[in-house]
C-alpha cells in the first residue's frame, strides 16, 4: 500500500552563485523573497503564492546522486503523519535520510529510482 501525500509544499534548487541566482529570480521572474531561518546552508526562499515556495540552496559544486539525499534538488510534499510515513517506507525497503525543518518539524528525504530527492514533511 502506498504512502499518503496530502499536498505540495516547495521545490528546492541548488545554485552555485546565490547572488546571481537571486538576481534572476527577483529581477527576471519577479519573485518576492520570504524570511528564511538560519540554516546550515546559505540560500534564499521565494513565495510562489498559495503557500507554495521555491527554496534556493547555495553549494560550492553540485552533489552526485551517490550522496545521501538531503540538501539537493528536490520537491517537498506534505504527508499527514511523518512517523507513519517513515514506518511504511521502511516496510517497503526505501532508504530514508532525516532532517529537521523550521521549528524542528521532522523531514524525511528519499530518492526516486533516478536519484531525484523527495522531501516528505508534515502538512503546515
C-alpha positions as MATLAB code, in Angstrom:
seq = 'XXXXXXXXXXXXXXXXXXXXXXXXXXXXXXXXXXXXXXXXXXXXXXXXXXXXXXXXXXXXXXXXXXXXXXXXXXXXXXXXXXXXXXXXXXXXXXXXXXXXXXXXXXXXXXXXXXXXXXXXXXXX';
ca = [
       0.000    0.000    0.000;
       1.493    3.397   -0.985;
       2.068    6.264    1.451;
      -0.380    9.205    1.515;
       0.567   12.611    0.059;
      -1.597   15.498    1.242;
      -0.121   18.317   -0.849;
       2.779   20.183   -2.452;
       4.906   22.424   -0.219;
       8.022   23.573   -2.102;
      10.631   22.832   -4.727;
      14.320   23.273   -3.997;
      17.067   24.125   -6.468;
      20.806   24.087   -5.926;
      22.763   27.100   -7.113;
      26.497   27.744   -7.205;
      26.204   31.555   -7.009;
      23.393   32.698   -4.695;
      23.632   36.375   -5.665;
      23.456   35.611   -9.403;
      20.509   33.293   -8.767;
      18.756   35.871   -6.555;
      19.135   38.483   -9.288;
      17.484   36.127  -11.797;
      14.598   35.014   -9.575;
      13.898   38.511   -8.218;
      14.584   40.744  -11.211;
      13.751   38.469  -14.135;
      10.914   36.380  -12.676;
       9.744   38.995  -10.172;
       9.555   36.605   -7.214;
       9.229   38.057   -3.721;
      11.647   36.761   -1.114;
      10.428   35.172    2.106;
      12.029   35.244    5.549;
      14.362   32.269    5.925;
      15.641   30.761    9.156;
      19.369   30.459    9.817;
      20.186   27.028    8.353;
      23.437   25.119    7.871;
      23.403   26.020    4.169;
      23.019   29.516    2.710;
      20.170   30.285    0.367;
      17.003   32.230   -0.370;
      13.306   31.366   -0.203;
      10.639   32.742   -2.536;
       6.855   32.963   -2.442;
       5.096   31.140   -5.299;
       1.620   32.020   -3.914;
      -0.982   29.801   -2.247;
       1.518   28.662    0.392;
       3.914   27.225   -2.197;
       7.579   28.136   -2.126;
      10.827   27.916   -4.069;
      13.950   27.295   -1.964;
      17.388   28.086   -3.397;
      20.341   26.422   -1.670;
      23.915   27.534   -2.269;
      26.561   24.850   -2.841;
      30.177   25.030   -3.974;
      29.544   22.266   -6.525;
      26.657   20.060   -7.484;
      26.398   16.809   -5.480;
      26.344   13.357   -7.005;
      23.394   11.003   -6.709;
      25.568    8.673   -4.628;
      25.453   11.100   -1.693;
      22.622   10.686    0.864;
      19.539   12.692   -0.099;
      19.304   15.977    1.787;
      20.242   19.483    0.605;
      19.762   18.561   -3.007;
      17.493   19.411   -5.915;
      14.144   18.240   -4.642;
      10.412   18.523   -4.406;
       8.799   18.707   -0.959;
       5.466   17.006   -0.407;
       3.263   17.137    2.667;
       2.178   13.949    4.414;
      -0.490   13.622    7.122;
       1.765   11.697    9.556;
       5.568   11.725    9.171;
       6.108    8.845   11.591;
       3.551    6.587    9.889;
       5.078    7.512    6.524;
       8.543    6.603    7.815;
       7.254    3.247    9.088;
       5.636    2.423    5.762;
       8.699    3.437    3.749;
      10.818    1.205    5.984;
       8.464   -1.705    5.321;
       8.931   -1.082    1.586;
      12.723   -1.130    1.948;
      13.088    2.554    0.989;
      16.239    4.210    2.433;
      15.409    7.368    4.384;
      17.620   10.299    5.453;
      16.439   12.682    8.150;
      16.316   16.411    8.628;
      14.746   18.991   10.898;
      12.995   21.915    9.290;
      11.662   25.166   10.675;
      10.516   24.896   14.295;
      12.082   21.438   14.490;
       9.491   19.758   12.266;
      10.771   16.365   11.117;
      11.676   15.818    7.472;
      12.213   12.585    5.586;
      14.320   12.514    2.423;
      14.134    9.694   -0.111;
      15.307    9.222   -3.703;
      13.272    8.068   -6.661;
      14.742    5.358   -8.931;
      16.623    8.011  -10.968;
      18.199    9.645   -7.907;
      15.881   12.656   -7.588;
      15.311   13.720   -3.984;
      11.829   13.878   -2.476;
      11.314   15.567    0.886;
       8.329   14.385    2.913;
       7.210   16.778    5.651;
       4.236   17.398    7.917;
       1.367   19.398    6.454;
       1.588   23.001    7.695;
];
